[in-house]
Amino acid sequence: EAYECLFKLANTWDLEATNTVMVLVADSVPHGMNIRGIIDDGCPDKVDWKKELDALKKKLKGFYFISCSNEGVMKRNQRKMADDEEHFVELGDNFSRLTNVIHGIIAKELGSIDEYLKHLNTTRGVARADEVKTLLKTKTTKTK
């Protein structure tokens, strides 16, 4: 996975002029994380993923990592890319909620997560709204 190249490229964009939020959806980690048991010679172009991501985060309004992995070692290392647990979403291989989660992230960033969860409750049911609320680790009013 060449995330480090994406981070380096994104650092050339004029992101300070916008309120950009990046959502990275992936099942692996960038080159150079040196996960025990996984052969990784690092980035062929010698790009440091951490340096590039740290610089990128300074330009972004927010950065979220959605993990589509079921492997514990992957998830532990993917977490290192998120600033905190609220910016790390553990989706596993259940892609059926990906659209709802991304919409929820947008709603969180816009300050309208309660409204979005109420909309989900109305259109998809309380179980769906509660599931998305749990995935996003959102502290909101009741979705009912």
C-alpha positions as CSV (number, residue, x, y, z in Angstrom):
1,E,0.0,0.0,0.0
2,A,1.5,3.3,-1.1
3,Y,-0.3,5.6,1.2
4,E,2.9,7.5,1.9
5,C,2.9,8.5,-1.8
6,L,-0.7,9.8,-1.5
7,F,0.3,11.8,1.6
8,K,3.3,13.3,-0.1
9,L,1.2,14.3,-3.2
10,A,-1.6,15.7,-1.0
11,N,1.0,17.9,0.8
12,T,1.5,19.7,-2.6
13,W,-2.2,20.8,-2.7
14,D,-3.4,24.1,-1.3
15,L,-5.5,22.6,1.5
16,E,-5.1,25.5,3.9
17,A,-7.5,27.5,1.8
18,T,-10.3,24.9,2.3
19,N,-11.9,23.0,5.2
20,T,-10.7,19.7,3.8
21,V,-11.4,16.5,5.7
22,M,-9.6,13.3,4.4
23,V,-11.2,9.9,4.9
24,L,-8.8,7.0,4.2
25,V,-10.6,3.7,3.7
26,A,-8.1,0.8,3.7
27,D,-7.3,-2.8,4.7
28,S,-3.6,-2.4,5.2
29,V,-0.9,0.1,6.2
30,P,1.6,2.2,4.4
31,H,5.0,1.0,3.4
32,G,7.6,1.3,6.1
33,M,5.5,0.6,9.2
34,N,7.7,-2.4,9.9
35,I,5.0,-4.7,11.2
36,R,6.5,-7.8,12.7
37,G,6.0,-10.8,10.5
38,I,5.2,-8.8,7.3
39,I,8.0,-8.3,4.8
40,D,8.2,-4.7,4.0
41,D,11.3,-3.0,2.5
42,G,9.7,0.4,3.0
43,C,8.8,2.8,0.2
44,P,10.9,2.4,-2.9
45,D,11.0,6.2,-3.2
46,K,12.1,6.5,0.5
47,V,9.0,8.5,1.4
48,D,8.4,8.5,5.2
49,W,4.7,7.9,5.8
50,K,4.7,9.4,9.3
51,K,6.5,12.6,8.3
52,E,4.2,13.1,5.3
53,L,1.0,12.3,7.3
54,D,2.0,14.6,10.2
55,A,2.6,17.5,7.7
56,L,-0.7,16.7,5.9
57,K,-2.7,16.7,9.1
58,K,-1.5,20.3,9.8
59,K,-3.3,21.3,6.6
60,L,-6.5,19.4,7.1
61,K,-9.6,20.1,9.1
62,G,-9.7,16.4,10.0
63,F,-8.3,13.0,9.1
64,Y,-10.2,9.8,9.6
65,F,-9.0,6.2,9.0
66,I,-11.7,3.6,8.3
67,S,-10.2,0.2,8.8
68,C,-11.5,-2.6,6.5
69,S,-9.3,-5.2,8.1
70,N,-10.2,-8.0,10.5
71,E,-6.6,-8.6,11.4
72,G,-5.6,-7.4,14.9
73,V,-2.0,-6.5,14.0
74,M,-3.2,-4.4,11.0
75,K,-5.8,-2.5,13.1
76,R,-3.3,-1.8,15.9
77,N,-1.0,-0.2,13.3
78,Q,-3.7,1.6,11.4
79,R,-4.7,3.2,14.7
80,K,-1.4,4.9,14.7
81,M,-2.5,7.0,11.8
82,A,-5.5,8.4,13.5
83,D,-5.2,11.2,16.1
84,D,-7.5,9.5,18.5
85,E,-10.2,6.8,18.7
86,E,-12.9,9.2,17.4
87,H,-11.0,9.5,14.1
88,F,-10.5,5.7,13.7
89,V,-13.5,3.6,12.5
90,E,-13.3,-0.2,12.7
91,L,-15.5,-1.4,9.9
92,G,-13.9,-4.7,9.2
93,D,-15.2,-6.4,6.0
94,N,-18.8,-5.1,6.5
95,F,-18.8,-2.6,3.7
96,S,-22.6,-2.4,3.8
97,R,-22.3,0.6,6.3
98,L,-19.5,2.4,4.5
99,T,-21.7,5.0,2.9
100,N,-23.6,5.7,6.2
101,V,-20.3,6.0,8.0
102,I,-18.8,8.5,5.5
103,H,-22.0,10.5,5.6
104,G,-21.8,10.4,9.4
105,I,-18.3,11.7,9.4
106,I,-19.3,14.6,7.1
107,A,-22.3,15.3,9.5
108,K,-19.9,15.3,12.5
109,E,-17.6,17.7,10.8
110,L,-20.5,20.0,9.9
111,G,-21.9,19.8,13.4
112,S,-25.1,18.1,12.3
113,I,-24.6,14.5,13.5
114,D,-27.8,14.5,15.6
115,E,-29.8,15.5,12.5
116,Y,-28.1,12.9,10.4
117,L,-28.8,10.1,13.0
118,K,-32.4,11.2,13.2
119,H,-32.6,11.0,9.4
120,L,-31.1,7.5,9.5
121,N,-33.6,6.5,12.2
122,T,-36.5,7.7,10.1
123,T,-35.3,6.2,6.8
124,R,-33.4,3.1,7.9
125,G,-34.6,2.4,11.4
126,V,-33.2,2.8,14.9
127,A,-30.9,-0.2,14.6
128,R,-29.1,1.4,11.7
129,A,-28.8,4.8,13.4
130,D,-27.5,3.2,16.6
131,E,-25.0,1.1,14.6
132,V,-23.6,4.1,12.8
133,K,-23.5,6.1,16.1
134,T,-21.5,3.2,17.7
135,L,-19.1,2.9,14.7
136,L,-18.4,6.7,14.9
137,K,-18.1,6.6,18.7
138,T,-20.5,9.5,18.7
139,K,-21.9,11.0,21.9
140,T,-25.3,12.4,20.9
141,T,-28.9,12.6,22.0
142,K,-31.1,9.6,21.5
143,T,-31.7,8.6,17.9
144,K,-35.3,7.6,18.6
